[in-house]
Amino acid sequence: QRALVNAASGGVGHLAVQIAKALGMHVTAVCGTKNVEWVKSYLGADEVVDYSKQDVATLFSDPSKHFDLALDTMGSRSDLLNKLLAVLKPNGHLAHVLNAGTDNATLEAAKQRHAEGKGPCVSMTLVSPNGEQLQKIADLIAAGKVKLEVAVSLPLEQAAKAHDQIATGHTRGKVVLTL
């Protein structure tokens, strides 16, 4: 199976690339120029798309190159969501992690098209704790199959600074608050 991970160097994306690889998927990762080599060599993506130089919809327009799964953690722009939807197989799945900038109208329209049998499945996820899933991730980390990248670790009193860092949309890995 083929997976496309948008924002592949970010807090969720860098884990998603590695988990998809651990599950045996062919992974294409989308990130910016400064992270291309890191995503390929450190995270293990099979292919890396530099979004500042390449267009996902153009690169993978041929149906033989379409994806079974696309993970989107930055779906705040309808043009990006539509590009991800365009490169999914008809029976593919777009998994969107809800965030403050989520384009709900585009996602709802895509869900409606799927309900009518005219497009891939779309799901929206708001992350919630799940002990069993966290244990599986911990096992992958212990086995060396997943590496956690911490961009910055800040005391809880600096939560606003942590939020500002994440809001840049250009953080490599996780931002951690310590107690």
Buried (B, 14 or more C-beta within 10 A) or exposed (E): EBBBBBBBBBBBBBBBBBBBBBEEBBBBBBBBEEBBEBBBEBBBBBBBBBBEEEEBBEBBEEEEEBBBBBBBBBBEEEEBBBBBBBBBBEEBBBBBBBBEEBBEEBBEBBBEBBEEEEBBBBEBEEEEEEEEEEEBBEEBBEEEBBBEBEBBEBEEEBEEEBEEBBEEEBBBBBBEBEE
